[in-house]
Structures are given as structure tokens and as C-alpha cells.
Amino acid sequence: LVEIGLVLAQRPWLLLLDITMPMVNGFEVLEWLATHKGVPSMRPIMLSGSYRPDDIDRATKLGAVDYLVKPITAQRLAVIAARQLAPSLQKH
């Protein structure tokens, strides 16, 4: 999967995943990262157009640090991203 290879090569601190994406969905990416121990410091955030408790539970169990329901404003996303990145930035 090209996208996962790119993620592992770039090693981002924050990863935004939509449940519905072309080629692979967000859950598949989380599953792959969990089984391959991806990047330990990566902070995956799941996005979705719907609020489904089962999806929230699944995303959390697979390692997502947050679950956001769209639409979401750029300002709110920036606040959430900053909160998730703060521990990573303090280490460097």
C-alpha cells in the first residue's frame, strides 16, 4: 500500500485518517500500523462524517488518539492538532 509506505517513510507526528478514503480506509491503516508497530510517536486522528459509537470504539482500540465528526472547522482542528502534538514537540 503506497500510502502506508509513505507514512512510514515520512514518519509524521500527526496522522489524519478519514474512515472513507480511496484504496484503503482509515481503519485499515490503523490496523496495519498496529500490527507493524508503525511509528510509536505517531498520533493518528480519525475523521468521519457520522457519529457511530462502534466506530469510535474501534478507532480507539486500534490506536486513534481522537475521533472527530465532520464537518469540523479549521480552527477546531488546529486546536486539537496542537494538543496532540504538544508532547511530541516537548521531546525535541
MOPAC internal coordinates of N, CA, C and O (Angstrom, degrees):
PM7 1SCF
backbone

  N    0.0000 0     0.00 0     0.00 0    0    0    0
  C    1.4520 1     0.00 0     0.00 0    1    0    0
  C    1.5217 1   109.47 1     0.00 0    2    1    0
  O    1.2310 1   120.63 1   -64.80 1    3    2    1
  N    1.2944 1   116.41 1   115.20 1    3    2    1
  C    1.4560 1   122.12 1  -174.87 1    5    3    2
  C    1.5131 1   112.06 1   -58.41 1    6    5    3
  O    1.2310 1   119.88 1   135.89 1    7    6    5
  N    1.3364 1   117.84 1   -44.11 1    7    6    5
  C    1.4579 1   121.13 1  -176.77 1    9    7    6
  C    1.5259 1   111.40 1   -61.49 1   10    9    7
  O    1.2310 1   120.31 1   138.54 1   11   10    9
  N    1.3252 1   117.01 1   -41.46 1   11   10    9
  C    1.4596 1   119.95 1  -179.46 1   13   11   10
  C    1.5199 1   110.32 1   -68.56 1   14   13   11
  O    1.2310 1   120.36 1   140.12 1   15   14   13
  N    1.3263 1   116.92 1   -39.88 1   15   14   13
  C    1.4622 1   120.24 1   176.32 1   17   15   14
  C    1.5154 1   111.15 1   -60.17 1   18   17   15
  O    1.2310 1   120.22 1   139.85 1   19   18   17
  N    1.3107 1   117.18 1   -40.15 1   19   18   17
  C    1.4598 1   121.56 1   178.42 1   21   19   18
  C    1.5298 1   110.50 1   -65.41 1   22   21   19
  O    1.2310 1   120.67 1   137.51 1   23   22   21
  N    1.3212 1   116.32 1   -42.49 1   23   22   21
  C    1.4698 1   120.23 1   178.49 1   25   23   22
  C    1.5275 1   110.04 1   -59.59 1   26   25   23
  O    1.2310 1   120.25 1   133.70 1   27   26   25
  N    1.3248 1   117.13 1   -46.30 1   27   26   25
  C    1.4597 1   119.90 1  -179.04 1   29   27   26
  C    1.5246 1   111.65 1   -67.76 1   30   29   27
  O    1.2310 1   119.94 1   145.14 1   31   30   29
  N    1.3265 1   117.72 1   -34.86 1   31   30   29
  C    1.4619 1   120.78 1   179.09 1   33   31   30
  C    1.5255 1   111.33 1   -70.15 1   34   33   31
  O    1.2310 1   120.15 1   139.88 1   35   34   33
  N    1.3334 1   117.32 1   -40.12 1   35   34   33
  C    1.4701 1   121.78 1  -177.05 1   37   35   34
  C    1.5241 1   112.57 1   -82.49 1   38   37   35
  O    1.2310 1   119.92 1   153.21 1   39   38   37
  N    1.3146 1   117.76 1   -26.79 1   39   38   37
  C    1.4663 1   124.18 1  -179.55 1   41   39   38
  C    1.5426 1   113.11 1    50.41 1   42   41   39
  O    1.2310 1   120.48 1  -120.24 1   43   42   41
  N    1.3325 1   116.69 1    59.76 1   43   42   41
  C    1.4755 1   118.51 1   179.49 1   45   43   42
  C    1.5243 1   111.15 1   -70.81 1   46   45   43
  O    1.2310 1   120.87 1   -25.96 1   47   46   45
  N    1.3170 1   115.94 1   154.04 1   47   46   45
  C    1.4547 1   120.35 1   176.06 1   49   47   46
  C    1.5197 1   110.62 1   -79.66 1   50   49   47
  O    1.2310 1   120.87 1   150.48 1   51   50   49
  N    1.3289 1   115.95 1   -29.52 1   51   50   49
  C    1.4567 1   121.47 1  -176.90 1   53   51   50
  C    1.5240 1   108.21 1  -126.63 1   54   53   51
  O    1.2310 1   120.78 1   -43.03 1   55   54   53
  N    1.3106 1   116.11 1   136.97 1   55   54   53
  C    1.4590 1   121.43 1  -179.05 1   57   55   54
  C    1.5189 1   108.33 1  -132.92 1   58   57   55
  O    1.2310 1   120.22 1   -61.49 1   59   58   57
  N    1.3395 1   117.18 1   118.51 1   59   58   57
  C    1.4571 1   122.17 1   177.06 1   61   59   58
  C    1.5179 1   108.39 1   -96.92 1   62   61   59
  O    1.2310 1   120.93 1   -57.55 1   63   62   61
  N    1.3202 1   115.83 1   122.45 1   63   62   61
  C    1.4651 1   121.34 1  -178.80 1   65   63   62
  C    1.5104 1   109.82 1  -122.21 1   66   65   63
  O    1.2310 1   120.73 1   -49.99 1   67   66   65
  N    1.3139 1   116.21 1   130.01 1   67   66   65
  C    1.4539 1   120.38 1   172.27 1   69   67   66
  C    1.5177 1   106.97 1   -91.88 1   70   69   67
  O    1.2310 1   120.29 1   -33.78 1   71   70   69
  N    1.3073 1   117.05 1   146.22 1   71   70   69
  C    1.4546 1   118.40 1   175.71 1   73   71   70
  C    1.5220 1   109.29 1   -60.26 1   74   73   71
  O    1.2310 1   120.28 1   137.94 1   75   74   73
  N    1.3232 1   117.07 1   -42.06 1   75   74   73
  C    1.4559 1   121.69 1  -179.15 1   77   75   74
  C    1.5219 1   109.48 1  -102.11 1   78   77   75
  O    1.2310 1   121.45 1   -72.05 1   79   78   77
  N    1.3306 1   114.84 1   107.95 1   79   78   77
  C    1.4642 1   121.44 1   177.35 1   81   79   78
  C    1.5240 1   107.74 1  -134.45 1   82   81   79
  O    1.2310 1   119.98 1   -22.49 1   83   82   81
  N    1.3255 1   117.64 1   157.51 1   83   82   81
  C    1.4595 1   118.60 1   176.75 1   85   83   82
  C    1.5320 1   110.73 1   -69.29 1   86   85   83
  O    1.2310 1   120.34 1   -32.39 1   87   86   85
  N    1.2783 1   116.96 1   147.61 1   87   86   85
  C    1.4653 1   125.98 1   177.19 1   89   87   86
  C    1.5291 1   113.16 1    75.12 1   90   89   87
  O    1.2310 1   119.26 1   121.46 1   91   90   89
  N    1.3104 1   119.02 1   -58.54 1   91   90   89
  C    1.4718 1   122.25 1   177.28 1   93   91   90
  C    1.5224 1   107.82 1  -133.24 1   94   93   91
  O    1.2310 1   120.49 1   -27.02 1   95   94   93
  N    1.3324 1   116.67 1   152.98 1   95   94   93
  C    1.4626 1   117.63 1   177.58 1   97   95   94
  C    1.5282 1   109.53 1   -98.01 1   98   97   95
  O    1.2310 1   120.67 1    -9.78 1   99   98   97
  N    1.2995 1   116.33 1   170.22 1   99   98   97
  C    1.4584 1   121.63 1  -176.52 1  101   99   98
  C    1.5149 1   113.31 1   -59.61 1  102  101   99
  O    1.2310 1   120.45 1   143.72 1  103  102  101
  N    1.3289 1   116.74 1   -36.28 1  103  102  101
  C    1.4615 1   119.63 1   177.83 1  105  103  102
  C    1.5255 1   111.32 1   -64.40 1  106  105  103
  O    1.2310 1   120.63 1   140.46 1  107  106  105
  N    1.3189 1   116.41 1   -39.54 1  107  106  105
  C    1.4685 1   119.90 1   179.55 1  109  107  106
  C    1.5281 1   110.90 1   -63.75 1  110  109  107
  O    1.2310 1   120.50 1   140.68 1  111  110  109
  N    1.3168 1   116.66 1   -39.32 1  111  110  109
  C    1.4646 1   119.89 1   177.47 1  113  111  110
  C    1.5203 1   110.11 1   -64.47 1  114  113  111
  O    1.2310 1   120.07 1   134.10 1  115  114  113
  N    1.3370 1   117.48 1   -45.90 1  115  114  113
  C    1.4611 1   120.80 1   178.51 1  117  115  114
  C    1.5299 1   110.91 1   -60.39 1  118  117  115
  O    1.2310 1   120.15 1   136.98 1  119  118  117
  N    1.3263 1   117.32 1   -43.02 1  119  118  117
  C    1.4646 1   121.05 1   179.09 1  121  119  118
  C    1.5267 1   110.56 1   -61.81 1  122  121  119
  O    1.2310 1   120.65 1   135.74 1  123  122  121
  N    1.3129 1   116.37 1   -44.26 1  123  122  121
  C    1.4601 1   120.31 1  -179.16 1  125  123  122
  C    1.5270 1   110.47 1   -63.34 1  126  125  123
  O    1.2310 1   120.50 1   134.09 1  127  126  125
  N    1.3150 1   116.65 1   -45.91 1  127  126  125
  C    1.4648 1   120.41 1   179.29 1  129  127  126
  C    1.5243 1   111.35 1   -62.69 1  130  129  127
  O    1.2310 1   120.38 1   141.60 1  131  130  129
  N    1.3327 1   116.88 1   -38.40 1  131  130  129
  C    1.4684 1   120.17 1  -179.91 1  133  131  130
  C    1.5205 1   111.46 1   -66.44 1  134  133  131
  O    1.2310 1   119.95 1   139.12 1  135  134  133
  N    1.3134 1   117.70 1   -40.88 1  135  134  133
  C    1.4678 1   119.80 1  -177.90 1  137  135  134
  C    1.5181 1   112.53 1   -77.40 1  138  137  135
  O    1.2310 1   120.26 1   155.15 1  139  138  137
  N    1.3215 1   117.10 1   -24.85 1  139  138  137
  C    1.4622 1   120.54 1   179.96 1  141  139  138
  C    1.5307 1   112.04 1  -103.09 1  142  141  139
  O    1.2310 1   120.29 1  -173.98 1  143  142  141
  N    1.2928 1   117.05 1     6.02 1  143  142  141
  C    1.4664 1   123.57 1   179.87 1  145  143  142
  C    1.5167 1   111.64 1    55.87 1  146  145  143
  O    1.2310 1   120.50 1  -156.66 1  147  146  145
  N    1.3253 1   116.65 1    23.34 1  147  146  145
  C    1.4576 1   125.18 1   172.03 1  149  147  146
  C    1.5082 1   116.47 1     7.90 1  150  149  147
  O    1.2310 1   120.83 1    63.19 1  151  150  149
  N    1.2821 1   116.02 1  -116.81 1  151  150  149
  C    1.4565 1   123.03 1  -179.69 1  153  151  150
  C    1.5204 1   106.66 1  -123.29 1  154  153  151
  O    1.2310 1   119.59 1   -68.91 1  155  154  153
  N    1.3345 1   118.38 1   111.09 1  155  154  153
  C    1.4680 1   120.47 1  -173.45 1  157  155  154
  C    1.5213 1   114.87 1   -55.78 1  158  157  155
  O    1.2310 1   119.51 1   147.53 1  159  158  157
  N    1.3203 1   118.54 1   -32.47 1  159  158  157
  C    1.4672 1   120.05 1  -177.21 1  161  159  158
  C    1.5290 1   112.71 1   -87.05 1  162  161  159
  O    1.2310 1   119.60 1   176.80 1  163  162  161
  N    1.3263 1   118.37 1    -3.20 1  163  162  161
  C    1.4567 1   121.40 1  -177.92 1  165  163  162
  C    1.5255 1   110.47 1   -67.46 1  166  165  163
  O    1.2310 1   120.78 1   -41.15 1  167  166  165
  N    1.3188 1   116.11 1   138.85 1  167  166  165
  C    1.4607 1   122.52 1  -179.36 1  169  167  166
  C    1.5336 1   108.59 1  -113.95 1  170  169  167
  O    1.2310 1   119.28 1   -91.56 1  171  170  169
  N    1.3460 1   118.98 1    88.44 1  171  170  169
  C    1.4686 1   119.72 1  -179.65 1  173  171  170
  C    1.5266 1   112.00 1   -76.64 1  174  173  171
  O    1.2310 1   120.83 1   -46.15 1  175  174  173
  N    1.3157 1   116.02 1   133.85 1  175  174  173
  C    1.4629 1   123.20 1   176.38 1  177  175  174
  C    1.5211 1   106.96 1  -119.39 1  178  177  175
  O    1.2310 1   120.71 1   -52.22 1  179  178  177
  N    1.3240 1   116.24 1   127.78 1  179  178  177
  C    1.4578 1   121.68 1  -179.59 1  181  179  178
  C    1.5200 1   109.74 1   -93.94 1  182  181  179
  O    1.2310 1   120.84 1   -42.04 1  183  182  181
  N    1.3258 1   115.99 1   137.96 1  183  182  181
  C    1.4653 1   123.05 1   176.35 1  185  183  182
  C    1.5212 1   108.46 1  -116.11 1  186  185  183
  O    1.2310 1   120.66 1   -32.20 1  187  186  185
  N    1.3198 1   116.35 1   147.80 1  187  186  185
  C    1.4540 1   120.32 1   177.33 1  189  187  186
  C    1.5169 1   110.16 1  -155.27 1  190  189  187
  O    1.2310 1   121.31 1   -26.55 1  191  190  189
  N    1.2948 1   115.10 1   153.45 1  191  190  189
  C    1.4603 1   120.55 1   175.70 1  193  191  190
  C    1.5142 1   112.26 1   -84.77 1  194  193  191
  O    1.2310 1   120.31 1   175.70 1  195  194  193
  N    1.3266 1   117.01 1    -4.30 1  195  194  193
  C    1.4619 1   119.05 1  -179.37 1  197  195  194
  C    1.5269 1   111.19 1  -136.11 1  198  197  195
  O    1.2310 1   121.51 1   -27.46 1  199  198  197
  N    1.3048 1   114.72 1   152.54 1  199  198  197
  C    1.4627 1   121.79 1   177.78 1  201  199  198
  C    1.5140 1   107.37 1   -98.54 1  202  201  199
  O    1.2310 1   120.73 1   -77.68 1  203  202  201
  N    1.3209 1   116.22 1   102.32 1  203  202  201
  C    1.4616 1   121.43 1   179.11 1  205  203  202
  C    1.5207 1   108.25 1  -125.10 1  206  205  203
  O    1.2310 1   119.86 1   -66.70 1  207  206  205
  N    1.3342 1   117.87 1   113.30 1  207  206  205
  C    1.4638 1   120.60 1  -178.45 1  209  207  206
  C    1.5374 1   113.60 1   -52.69 1  210  209  207
  O    1.2310 1   119.73 1   142.86 1  211  210  209
  N    1.3220 1   118.12 1   -37.14 1  211  210  209
  C    1.4687 1   120.10 1   178.69 1  213  211  210
  C    1.5305 1   111.18 1   -63.47 1  214  213  211
  O    1.2310 1   120.60 1   140.69 1  215  214  213
  N    1.3393 1   116.46 1   -39.31 1  215  214  213
  C    1.4649 1   119.95 1   178.66 1  217  215  214
  C    1.5280 1   111.10 1   -68.02 1  218  217  215
  O    1.2310 1   120.47 1   140.55 1  219  218  217
  N    1.3241 1   116.71 1   -39.45 1  219  218  217
  C    1.4659 1   120.94 1   178.55 1  221  219  218
  C    1.5235 1   109.79 1   -62.45 1  222  221  219
  O    1.2310 1   120.65 1   134.11 1  223  222  221
  N    1.3189 1   116.36 1   -45.89 1  223  222  221
  C    1.4622 1   121.25 1   179.35 1  225  223  222
  C    1.5341 1   110.50 1   -62.19 1  226  225  223
  O    1.2310 1   120.25 1   134.54 1  227  226  225
  N    1.3057 1   117.12 1   -45.46 1  227  226  225
  C    1.4714 1   120.99 1  -179.93 1  229  227  226
  C    1.5229 1   110.94 1   -62.22 1  230  229  227
  O    1.2310 1   120.23 1   133.39 1  231  230  229
  N    1.3247 1   117.16 1   -46.61 1  231  230  229
  C    1.4684 1   120.68 1  -179.38 1  233  231  230
  C    1.5249 1   110.98 1   -61.07 1  234  233  231
  O    1.2310 1   120.61 1   137.70 1  235  234  233
  N    1.3278 1   116.44 1   -42.30 1  235  234  233
  C    1.4643 1   120.72 1   179.85 1  237  235  234
  C    1.5231 1   111.04 1   -64.36 1  238  237  235
  O    1.2310 1   120.44 1   135.11 1  239  238  237
  N    1.3223 1   116.77 1   -44.89 1  239  238  237
  C    1.4601 1   120.66 1   179.17 1  241  239  238
  C    1.5212 1   112.32 1   -62.92 1  242  241  239
  O    1.2310 1   120.39 1   151.10 1  243  242  241
  N    1.3306 1   116.86 1   -28.90 1  243  242  241
  C    1.4623 1   121.34 1   179.92 1  245  243  242
  C    1.5337 1   112.78 1   -87.21 1  246  245  243
  O    1.2310 1   120.18 1   178.79 1  247  246  245
  N    1.3368 1   117.25 1    -1.21 1  247  246  245
  C    1.4517 1   119.72 1   174.39 1  249  247  246
  C    1.5109 1   117.57 1   111.55 1  250  249  247
  O    1.2310 1   119.72 1  -178.20 1  251  250  249
  N    1.3273 1   118.14 1     1.80 1  251  250  249
  C    1.4676 1   119.52 1   176.49 1  253  251  250
  C    1.5312 1   109.27 1   -66.72 1  254  253  251
  O    1.2310 1   120.74 1   -43.79 1  255  254  253
  N    1.3244 1   116.19 1   136.21 1  255  254  253
  C    1.4634 1   120.30 1  -179.13 1  257  255  254
  C    1.5246 1   112.17 1   -90.12 1  258  257  255
  O    1.2310 1   120.72 1   167.98 1  259  258  257
  N    1.3280 1   116.24 1   -12.02 1  259  258  257
  C    1.4595 1   120.42 1   177.73 1  261  259  258
  C    1.5175 1   108.29 1  -159.02 1  262  261  259
  O    1.2310 1   120.55 1   -20.48 1  263  262  261
  N    1.3160 1   116.56 1   159.52 1  263  262  261
  C    1.4566 1   123.57 1   179.20 1  265  263  262
  C    1.5194 1   106.10 1  -135.32 1  266  265  263
  O    1.2310 1   120.50 1   -64.01 1  267  266  265
  N    1.3096 1   116.65 1   115.99 1  267  266  265
  C    1.4553 1   121.56 1  -175.71 1  269  267  266
  C    1.5197 1   110.51 1  -113.43 1  270  269  267
  O    1.2310 1   121.05 1   -43.22 1  271  270  269
  N    1.3255 1   115.59 1   136.78 1  271  270  269
  C    1.4537 1   120.65 1   178.43 1  273  271  270
  C    1.5252 1   108.81 1   -98.68 1  274  273  271
  O    1.2310 1   121.13 1   -52.98 1  275  274  273
  N    1.3253 1   115.44 1   127.02 1  275  274  273
  C    1.4586 1   121.56 1   177.88 1  277  275  274
  C    1.5233 1   109.59 1   -81.54 1  278  277  275
  O    1.2310 1   119.22 1   -27.29 1  279  278  277
  N    1.3150 1   119.10 1   152.71 1  279  278  277
  C    1.4624 1   124.25 1     2.67 1  281  279  278
  C    1.5296 1   111.71 1   -76.90 1  282  281  279
  O    1.2310 1   121.51 1   -30.10 1  283  282  281
  N    1.2934 1   114.72 1   149.90 1  283  282  281
  C    1.4651 1   121.27 1   178.46 1  285  283  282
  C    1.5292 1   107.05 1  -131.50 1  286  285  283
  O    1.2310 1   120.67 1   -40.87 1  287  286  285
  N    1.3187 1   116.33 1   139.13 1  287  286  285
  C    1.4604 1   119.36 1  -179.37 1  289  287  286
  C    1.5265 1   109.95 1   -75.60 1  290  289  287
  O    1.2310 1   121.00 1   -25.20 1  291  290  289
  N    1.3027 1   115.68 1   154.80 1  291  290  289
  C    1.4620 1   120.69 1   177.19 1  293  291  290
  C    1.5257 1   110.62 1   -61.33 1  294  293  291
  O    1.2310 1   120.39 1   143.82 1  295  294  293
  N    1.3189 1   116.87 1   -36.18 1  295  294  293
  C    1.4621 1   120.91 1   179.80 1  297  295  294
  C    1.5330 1   110.81 1   -64.23 1  298  297  295
  O    1.2310 1   120.13 1   134.15 1  299  298  297
  N    1.3154 1   117.36 1   -45.85 1  299  298  297
  C    1.4694 1   120.65 1   179.35 1  301  299  298
  C    1.5249 1   110.61 1   -65.03 1  302  301  299
  O    1.2310 1   120.08 1   138.34 1  303  302  301
  N    1.3165 1   117.46 1   -41.66 1  303  302  301
  C    1.4575 1   120.85 1   178.28 1  305  303  302
  C    1.5268 1   110.39 1   -62.30 1  306  305  303
  O    1.2310 1   120.01 1   140.24 1  307  306  305
  N    1.3274 1   117.59 1   -39.76 1  307  306  305
  C    1.4629 1   121.17 1   178.37 1  309  307  306
  C    1.5293 1   111.43 1   -63.06 1  310  309  307
  O    1.2310 1   120.13 1   139.67 1  311  310  309
  N    1.3250 1   117.35 1   -40.33 1  311  310  309
  C    1.4638 1   121.36 1   178.83 1  313  311  310
  C    1.5314 1   110.24 1   -64.85 1  314  313  311
  O    1.2310 1   120.45 1   134.95 1  315  314  313
  N    1.3229 1   116.75 1   -45.05 1  315  314  313
  C    1.4620 1   121.00 1   179.90 1  317  315  314
  C    1.5214 1   110.53 1   -65.05 1  318  317  315
  O    1.2310 1   120.29 1   136.95 1  319  318  317
  N    1.3244 1   117.05 1   -43.05 1  319  318  317
  C    1.4621 1   120.50 1   179.02 1  321  319  318
  C    1.5193 1   110.93 1   -62.84 1  322  321  319
  O    1.2310 1   120.09 1   137.39 1  323  322  321
  N    1.3101 1   117.44 1   -42.61 1  323  322  321
  C    1.4714 1   120.72 1   178.96 1  325  323  322
  C    1.5245 1   110.90 1   -62.54 1  326  325  323
  O    1.2310 1   120.33 1   139.50 1  327  326  325
  N    1.3163 1   116.98 1   -40.50 1  327  326  325
  C    1.4608 1   121.09 1   178.40 1  329  327  326
  C    1.5265 1   110.65 1   -62.65 1  330  329  327
  O    1.2310 1   120.07 1   139.41 1  331  330  329
  N    1.3170 1   117.47 1   -40.59 1  331  330  329
  C    1.4614 1   121.18 1  -179.51 1  333  331  330
  C    1.5239 1   112.08 1   -74.26 1  334  333  331
  O    1.2310 1   120.03 1   147.81 1  335  334  333
  N    1.3087 1   117.54 1   -32.19 1  335  334  333
  C    1.4672 1   121.08 1  -178.37 1  337  335  334
  C    1.5199 1   113.58 1   -82.16 1  338  337  335
  O    1.2310 1   119.40 1   159.60 1  339  338  337
  N    1.3119 1   118.75 1   -20.40 1  339  338  337
  C    1.4633 1   122.06 1  -175.85 1  341  339  338
  C    1.5265 1   113.21 1   -51.83 1  342  341  339
  O    1.2310 1   118.42 1   132.04 1  343  342  341
  N    1.3355 1   120.62 1   -47.96 1  343  342  341
  C    1.4692 1   119.18 1   179.32 1  345  343  342
  C    1.5383 1   112.76 1   -64.20 1  346  345  343
  O    1.2310 1   119.60 1   142.95 1  347  346  345
  N    1.3037 1   118.38 1   -37.05 1  347  346  345
  C    1.4634 1   121.73 1   178.78 1  349  347  346
  C    1.5156 1   112.07 1   -66.30 1  350  349  347
  O    1.2310 1   120.78 1   140.27 1  351  350  349
  N    1.3302 1   116.12 1   -39.73 1  351  350  349
  C    1.4656 1   120.17 1  -178.91 1  353  351  350
  C    1.5206 1   111.95 1   -70.87 1  354  353  351
  O    1.2310 1   119.97 1   149.92 1  355  354  353
  N    1.3277 1   117.67 1   -30.08 1  355  354  353
  C    1.4557 1   120.98 1   179.96 1  357  355  354
  C    1.5265 1   111.80 1   -69.95 1  358  357  355
  O    1.2310 1   120.03 1   156.03 1  359  358  357
  N    1.3310 1   117.55 1   -23.97 1  359  358  357
  C    1.4649 1   121.57 1  -179.92 1  361  359  358
  C    1.5193 1   112.55 1   -76.49 1  362  361  359
  O    1.2310 1   120.54 1   161.22 1  363  362  361
  N    1.3391 1   116.57 1   -18.78 1  363  362  361
  C    1.4710 1   119.84 1  -175.10 1  365  363  362
  C    1.4896 1   112.66 1  -109.01 1  366  365  363
  O    1.2310 1   120.10 1   180.00 1  367  366  365

